[in-house]
């Protein structure tokens, strides 16, 4: 199965810019379906980006984040060719992990 995470990490000088798009329903638990029944909450609880074994970005989310979230941030200390690890875990225990080469 393909990863739900698409990542682009580009280094220019000391700074590496990371952009990630994650496919996830991010249901808040307050929306009804076509039959009028509440859709149970289903959202990413924690998103983590690791570089060289250290967390460079962590997000603790709830049901207020929109569907298919987009994340953009920058950090210092990486260089081209290095690897970035991205992972998430949701409130139902599902997880996904991928890696990306910094370009």
FENKACOR-V685884 format. One record per pair of residues at least 24 apart in sequence whose C-alpha atoms are under 10 Angstrom apart, sorted by sequence separation. I is the first residue (numbers start at 0). J is the second residue. If there is no record, write none. Layout:
BEGIN
I/J  I/J
END
This chain:
BEGIN
42/66  46/70  50/74  77/101  78/102  21/46  43/68  51/76  50/76  51/77  50/77  55/83  57/85  59/87  61/89  62/90  54/83  56/85  57/86  58/87  60/89  61/90  51/81  54/84  57/87  60/90  17/48  50/81  51/82  52/83  53/84  54/85  50/82  51/83  52/84  29/62  49/82  50/83  51/84  27/61  28/62  49/83  50/84  25/60  26/61  27/62  28/63  48/83  49/84  50/85  25/61  26/62  27/63  48/84  49/85  25/62  26/63  27/64  47/84  48/85  49/86  25/63  26/64  27/65  47/85  48/86  25/64  26/65  27/66  46/85  47/86  48/87  24/64  25/65  26/66  46/86  47/87  24/65  25/66  45/86  46/87  47/88  23/65  24/66  25/67  45/87  46/88  23/66  24/67  25/68  44/87  45/88  46/89  22/66  23/67  24/68  43/87  44/88  45/89  21/66  22/67  23/68  43/88  44/89  45/90  21/67  22/68  42/88  43/89  44/90  20/67  21/68  22/69  42/89  43/90  44/91  20/68  21/69  41/89  42/90  43/91  44/92  46/94  48/96  50/98  19/68  20/69  21/70  41/90  42/91  43/92  45/94  46/95  47/96  48/97  49/98  19/69  20/70  40/90  41/91  43/93  46/96  48/98  18/69  19/70  20/71  40/91  41/92  42/93  43/94  18/70  19/71  41/93  17/70  18/71  19/72  17/71  18/72  16/71  17/72  18/73  16/72  17/73  15/72  16/73  17/74  15/73  16/74  14/73  15/74  16/75  14/74  15/75  13/74  14/75  15/76  16/77  13/75  14/76  15/77  4/67  6/69  8/71  10/73  12/75  13/76  14/77  15/78  3/67  4/68  5/69  6/70  7/71  8/72  9/73  10/74  11/75  12/76  13/77  14/78  15/79  25/89  4/69  6/71  8/73  10/75  12/77  13/78  25/90  10/76  11/77  12/78  17/83  19/85  21/87  23/89  10/77  11/78  12/79  9/77  10/78  11/79  9/78  10/79  9/79  10/80  8/79  9/80  10/81  8/81  8/82  21/95  8/83  7/83  6/83  6/84  6/85  5/85  4/85  4/86  17/99  3/86  4/87  3/87  17/101  16/101  15/101  16/102  15/102  3/94  4/95  6/97  8/99  9/100  10/101  11/102  3/95  4/96  5/97  6/98  7/99  8/100  9/101  10/102  2/95  3/96  4/97  5/98  6/99  7/100  8/101  9/102  1/95  2/96  3/97  4/98  5/99  6/100  7/101  8/102  2/97  6/101  7/102  1/97  2/98
END
